[in-house]
């Protein structure tokens, strides 16, 4: 299971890097979202994948899953949704004002003045 998760995390990181290197703001926002999902899966995998165990602490010694990675991921998901919403609003507003989402045209270089 960890091998499959490692492949999926690598695919998400590679896709996110490709999208972050593009010139479109919308692609960069999608890349940021993919990168955050890859980080969430990485934290979950590093915490240990136990099939059938619940994330609760018991006193009887029954195998349980560590609840800390899940709590960290839940917090990170909420923060990433907020950051993504902020990026989308800023991108939409800049598109309304400037009429483009190309980073080279937003920079104002090479004949775009």
ROPA-802773 format. One record per residue (C-alpha): x, y, z; residue in three letters; residue number from 0. Coordinates in Angstrom, 1 decimal. Each point is the difference from the previous one (the first is absolute). Layout:
N
> X; Y; Z; Ala; NUM $
...
***
This chain:
113
> 0.0; 0.0; 0.0; Unk; 0 $
> 2.9; 2.4; 0.8; Unk; 1 $
> 1.5; -0.6; -3.5; Unk; 2 $
> -3.3; 1.0; -1.6; Unk; 3 $
> -0.2; 3.1; 2.2; Unk; 4 $
> 3.6; 0.9; -0.9; Unk; 5 $
> -0.8; -0.3; -3.7; Unk; 6 $
> -3.1; 2.1; 0.4; Unk; 7 $
> 1.8; 2.7; 2.0; Unk; 8 $
> 2.8; 0.1; -2.6; Unk; 9 $
> -2.6; 0.5; -2.7; Unk; 10 $
> -1.7; 2.8; 1.9; Unk; 11 $
> 3.3; 1.7; 0.7; Unk; 12 $
> 1.1; -0.3; -3.7; Unk; 13 $
> -3.3; 1.3; -1.2; Unk; 14 $
> 0.0; 2.9; 2.5; Unk; 15 $
> 3.5; 1.0; -1.0; Unk; 16 $
> -0.9; -0.1; -3.7; Unk; 17 $
> -3.1; 2.2; 0.6; Unk; 18 $
> 1.9; 2.4; 2.3; Unk; 19 $
> 2.6; 0.7; -2.7; Unk; 20 $
> -2.7; 1.1; -2.5; Unk; 21 $
> -0.9; 3.6; -0.9; Unk; 22 $
> -3.7; -0.2; 0.8; Unk; 23 $
> -1.1; 1.0; 3.5; Unk; 24 $
> -2.9; -2.5; -0.1; Unk; 25 $
> 2.5; -2.9; -0.7; Unk; 26 $
> 2.2; 1.3; 2.8; Unk; 27 $
> -3.0; -0.1; 2.4; Unk; 28 $
> -0.9; -3.6; -1.0; Unk; 29 $
> 3.7; -0.9; 0.4; Unk; 30 $
> 0.0; 1.4; 3.5; Unk; 31 $
> -3.1; -2.1; 0.8; Unk; 32 $
> 1.6; -3.2; -1.3; Unk; 33 $
> 3.2; 0.8; 1.9; Unk; 34 $
> -2.0; 0.3; 3.3; Unk; 35 $
> -1.9; -3.3; -0.7; Unk; 36 $
> 3.4; -1.7; -0.6; Unk; 37 $
> 1.3; 1.4; 3.3; Unk; 38 $
> -3.1; -1.3; 1.8; Unk; 39 $
> 0.4; -3.5; -1.4; Unk; 40 $
> 3.8; 0.2; 0.9; Unk; 41 $
> -0.8; 0.8; 3.6; Unk; 42 $
> -2.7; -2.7; 0.2; Unk; 43 $
> 2.4; -2.6; -1.5; Unk; 44 $
> 2.9; 1.0; 2.3; Unk; 45 $
> -2.4; -0.4; 3.0; Unk; 46 $
> -0.5; -3.6; -0.9; Unk; 47 $
> -2.8; -1.7; -1.9; Unk; 48 $
> -1.8; -2.5; 2.2; Unk; 49 $
> -2.9; -1.8; -1.5; Unk; 50 $
> -3.1; -0.3; 2.2; Unk; 51 $
> 1.4; 2.0; 2.9; Unk; 52 $
> -1.9; 2.9; 1.4; Unk; 53 $
> 1.7; 3.3; 0.8; Unk; 54 $
> -0.9; -0.2; 3.7; Unk; 55 $
> 2.3; -0.5; 3.0; Unk; 56 $
> -1.0; -3.0; 2.2; Unk; 57 $
> 1.3; -1.4; 3.2; Unk; 58 $
> -0.3; -3.7; -0.9; Unk; 59 $
> 3.0; -0.2; -2.4; Unk; 60 $
> -2.1; -0.5; -3.1; Unk; 61 $
> 1.8; 1.3; -3.1; Unk; 62 $
> -1.1; 3.5; -0.8; Unk; 63 $
> 0.9; 2.5; -2.6; Unk; 64 $
> 1.9; 3.1; 1.0; Unk; 65 $
> -2.6; 2.8; 0.0; Unk; 66 $
> 2.7; 2.8; -0.3; Unk; 67 $
> 0.5; -0.3; -3.8; Unk; 68 $
> -3.7; 0.0; -0.6; Unk; 69 $
> -0.5; 3.1; 2.2; Unk; 70 $
> 2.9; 1.8; -1.8; Unk; 71 $
> -1.5; -0.9; -3.4; Unk; 72 $
> -3.5; 1.2; 1.0; Unk; 73 $
> 1.5; 3.3; 1.1; Unk; 74 $
> 2.1; 0.3; -3.2; Unk; 75 $
> -3.1; -0.8; -2.2; Unk; 76 $
> -1.9; 2.9; 1.6; Unk; 77 $
> 2.9; 2.4; -0.5; Unk; 78 $
> 0.6; -1.1; -3.6; Unk; 79 $
> -3.7; 0.5; -0.8; Unk; 80 $
> 0.3; 3.6; 1.4; Unk; 81 $
> 3.2; 0.7; -1.9; Unk; 82 $
> -1.4; -1.4; -3.2; Unk; 83 $
> -3.1; 2.1; 0.3; Unk; 84 $
> 2.1; 3.1; 0.6; Unk; 85 $
> 2.2; -0.8; -3.0; Unk; 86 $
> -3.1; -0.5; -2.2; Unk; 87 $
> -1.5; 3.3; 1.1; Unk; 88 $
> 3.3; 1.9; -0.7; Unk; 89 $
> 0.4; -1.7; -3.4; Unk; 90 $
> -3.6; 0.8; -1.0; Unk; 91 $
> 0.3; 3.6; 1.1; Unk; 92 $
> 3.3; 0.5; -1.8; Unk; 93 $
> -1.5; -1.6; -3.1; Unk; 94 $
> -2.9; 2.5; 0.2; Unk; 95 $
> 2.3; 3.0; 0.4; Unk; 96 $
> 2.8; -1.0; -2.4; Unk; 97 $
> -1.8; -2.3; -2.4; Unk; 98 $
> 2.7; -2.8; 0.1; Unk; 99 $
> 1.3; -2.7; 2.2; Unk; 100 $
> 3.3; -0.5; -1.7; Unk; 101 $
> 2.9; 0.7; 2.4; Unk; 102 $
> 2.2; 1.6; -2.7; Unk; 103 $
> -2.7; 2.5; -1.0; Unk; 104 $
> -0.7; 0.8; 3.7; Unk; 105 $
> 3.7; 0.7; 0.5; Unk; 106 $
> -0.1; 2.8; -2.5; Unk; 107 $
> 3.1; -0.9; -1.9; Unk; 108 $
> 0.8; -0.1; -3.7; Unk; 109 $
> -2.4; 2.2; -1.7; Unk; 110 $
> -2.9; -0.3; 2.3; Unk; 111 $
> 0.3; 3.6; 1.4; Unk; 112 $
***
